[in-house]
Amino acid sequence: MKGNLTRDINAGAVGSAALSVTSLFFIAIMIIAFTANPVAIGTNVGQRAPDIEGKAFNGTSWETFDFESYFDPTWEPSNTSAQWVAIEFMDTDCPFCQSSASDYGQWANTYSANNPNWNGPHVNFLASATELSIQGHDSSRAEIQDFRSDNNHNFPYIDDIDQDNMKEWGIPATPTYFLIQPDGIIAWVSDDANDDLEQAIVRLTPQESA
Amino acid sequence: MSSYFLIAGYMIPTLFGLLLVSPFGRSTADSLSSRFEILSTVRGQITAGLQLIVFFGFAVSAQTFWISSKISEGGNFCSASNVFSCDDLLGNNELNVDPLFGFSWGLIGMFVFAFLLFMVLVIKNEPNGQYTERFINLGALITGVGILTIMLLISYEMKEGKICLYCTTAHIANISALVGFLRLRKLYDDNSAWNEKPSK
């Protein structure tokens, strides 16, 4: 019986080139894998917080908001004085946001470097105000400004009326709160959490007496 | 400063490869041909230049992929207050991935240059093989499409007002490889020049 084997005269060149390049690629990937430990961007605990873009009202005017300026990517946990960030995704027409506004403002005053009774790091409070796609939830910058002043809040309110940031962060409902470490890694999320933001701040931030 | 030395380590061999694949590299190749026999023919000169270019293109792409990964950890690698700050581009999570599938540009560069290296090795080892013409044309096509990608990435640099020298080195490697593949294609059409034997 005759065999039907065929002979590819180029197989040697192709095979050796493929082997060389595959080996090179594999070695490069292994070096990268062993020397780098990339952190994913997302809104779960341990992930790097996505960016927040837009204009923010600081009490006097609407200015371009720079979320990254709040973080130091080189932060080490041994640096206990570095500032943390708490952010609330809210809608000025959401009843739960309205009822929790006074607590949120109170926490902003309590967990501040200006409070001599607080022995932990300064927590920067932020609010991202959206307009939920629900009838009767029409919003505007004027409404956001009024909400801020009515609740005596002194922290920035970011205009997210177009829901861009809310979609980027995958916010399912308002209010949703996040506590973020000084290096931009999310430390706590209100979804499915057993404690509230205040308890999370006390539990997770380093305090002098701890 | 050490970052600039590292970039030079990628850039200089790439530029030397560009010299070899260009028509101006003949005298350099002649002067080195007694030590490296492959450089005694034009085909050998271009394939050697291409090998250098795509290897260092692969290496610098791997470096950018590594830098992107390190920055995501929270470190910094080449941040600078001047215009040459690759951290601002490689660390930008919107700009350091392709807009369609979200793959890191560095990883894409690794795949592309690895494939180009594979084709160059096959062309070099089997210059009259059945895959040669196909690989020369495919190499020219891939690096030609790469020009469009480079234009997109340069638009990112202009938008950010920063220049990433690692990325620029990879761009130069792509352009140099395009020059090399186009010269190979022209040479392949000239049967006698393509099959020129090394001088003893």
Chai-1 contact restraints between the chains, C-beta under 6 A:
chainA,res_idxA,chainB,res_idxB,connection_type,confidence,min_distance_angstrom,max_distance_angstrom,comment,restraint_id
A,N10,B,E126,contact,1.0,0.0,6.0,A-B,restraint_1
A,N10,B,G129,contact,1.0,0.0,6.0,A-B,restraint_2
A,N10,B,Q130,contact,1.0,0.0,6.0,A-B,restraint_3
A,N10,B,Y131,contact,1.0,0.0,6.0,A-B,restraint_4
A,A13,B,V122,contact,1.0,0.0,6.0,A-B,restraint_5
A,A13,B,N125,contact,1.0,0.0,6.0,A-B,restraint_6
A,A13,B,E126,contact,1.0,0.0,6.0,A-B,restraint_7
A,V14,B,V122,contact,1.0,0.0,6.0,A-B,restraint_8
A,A17,B,F118,contact,1.0,0.0,6.0,A-B,restraint_9
A,A17,B,L121,contact,1.0,0.0,6.0,A-B,restraint_10
A,A17,B,V122,contact,1.0,0.0,6.0,A-B,restraint_11
A,V21,B,A114,contact,1.0,0.0,6.0,A-B,restraint_12
A,V21,B,L117,contact,1.0,0.0,6.0,A-B,restraint_13
A,V21,B,F118,contact,1.0,0.0,6.0,A-B,restraint_14
A,F25,B,A114,contact,1.0,0.0,6.0,A-B,restraint_15
A,A28,B,A62,contact,1.0,0.0,6.0,A-B,restraint_16
A,I32,B,W66,contact,1.0,0.0,6.0,A-B,restraint_17
A,A36,B,W66,contact,1.0,0.0,6.0,A-B,restraint_18
A,A36,B,S69,contact,1.0,0.0,6.0,A-B,restraint_19
A,A36,B,K70,contact,1.0,0.0,6.0,A-B,restraint_20
A,N37,B,E73,contact,1.0,0.0,6.0,A-B,restraint_21
A,P38,B,S69,contact,1.0,0.0,6.0,A-B,restraint_22
A,P38,B,S72,contact,1.0,0.0,6.0,A-B,restraint_23
A,V39,B,S72,contact,1.0,0.0,6.0,A-B,restraint_24
A,V39,B,E73,contact,1.0,0.0,6.0,A-B,restraint_25
A,I41,B,N93,contact,1.0,0.0,6.0,A-B,restraint_26
A,P73,B,G74,contact,1.0,0.0,6.0,A-B,restraint_27
A,D183,B,G74,contact,1.0,0.0,6.0,A-B,restraint_28
